[in-house]
Amino acid sequence: MTEHLSRKPASDPVVAFQKSELQPILDVYGRLVVAGEARDYSIGFGRDVATFAIFRRHAESPTWRIEKEPALANRQGQYAVYGWGGQVLRRGRELKQVLRVFESRKFTIVR
C-alpha cells in the first residue's frame, strides 16, 4: 500500500477568536478610534493564545492587548486585557465582563 504524497500531516490546533467574540472586541476598538485613543489593530493566533492588539499609532507597541487563553478557562478565566506596560487590567471567564474595563474610566497614555 502506498501513501499519497499530497497528504499533509494534520496541523496543530490554533486558538482563535470566534465571530461572536470579535464583534464586542471590534465595538470597543471602534469606540477607542472615535475617541482618538486608537488608530490600528492586529490579530494574532497561536497554539496557546489568540491576541487582539490595539495600537495608538501603528509603529508602536500595542497600547492594549485582549487575549484569549483557553488553558486558563477553569482557573483565572480565559480572557484578559493587558495595558501598555504588560499589567493585567482585567481577567475573567466572560468576554463582555472583561471588556467593561474600557467603559469604567477614560484611558490616557502616560509616558
N, C-alpha and C positions, 0 to 999 in steps of 0.2 A: 504494500500500500504506500503510495507516495503522498507527501504533504504538499499542498498548494503553496507556492512561493508568494502569492499575492496576499495571503492571510497575514495580518499583523497581530502581534500579541496584544491582549487587552490592556488598555492604558489604565493607569492608576486613577481611582475616583478623584474628582476635583470638587472642592467646596465652592458653591456659587450662590448668589442671591436669587431667590425665586422672583417671579414677576410681581407677586403680591407684596414682596419685601421692598422691591425697588421703588414702587410708587410713593410710599411715605418718605423714603430717603430723598427721592427727587423733589418732592414737595418742600422738604426742609432746605435742600440746595437752592431751589427757586426763590424761597424767601430770603436766603442769605445773599443771593445775587441782587435782588431788588433793593435790599438794604445796603448794598455796596460792600458787603463783607466777603464776598467770594466772586471769583472770576473763572475758575476752571475746576475740573474734577477728573479723577481717573478711577478705573475699576480694575481690581486685580483678583484673580482666582488662583488658589493654590491647593496643595494636598491637604493642608490643615486649616486654612483660614481664607475667607473672602474679605476683601477690603474695598471700601468706597472712600477715597481720599478727596478732601475739599481743599482747594488752594486759594489763597488770597490773590496771588499772582502765579502765573504758570511756571516761572523759573525758580520758585522757592520750594522748600519742603512743605508738605501739607500742613495746613493750619488745624484741621480736624481730620480724624480717621474714624469711620464707622466700620467695625469689624464683626464678622460672624465666625465663631469658632465652635462648631457642634460638639467637640470633645468636652467643653465646659457646660453643656446644657443642663446636666443634673447637679452641677456644683454651684458655680457663681452665676451661671446664665450664659447663653451663647452669644449674646450681643453686648458690645461695648462701644463707647465713644471715648476717644483719646484726644487730648489737647495738643497744642503745638510742641510742648516740651516732653510729650510722651506720658503725661499724667492721665490717669483714668478719671474722666469726668462723670461717667455713669456706666453701670453694668447691670444687666438683668436678663430675665428669661423672655420677656416680650419686647419686641422692637419698638412699638409705639410708646411704651413707658420709657424706654431708654432715650428715644428721640425728644422727649419732653425737656431734656436738658437745654435744648436750643430755645425753648419758649420761656424758661424760667428767668433768664436775665439777658441783657444785651452784652454781647461779646465784643471786647476791644482787644486789639493786639498791643501788648506792651513789650518793648524790646530795649 
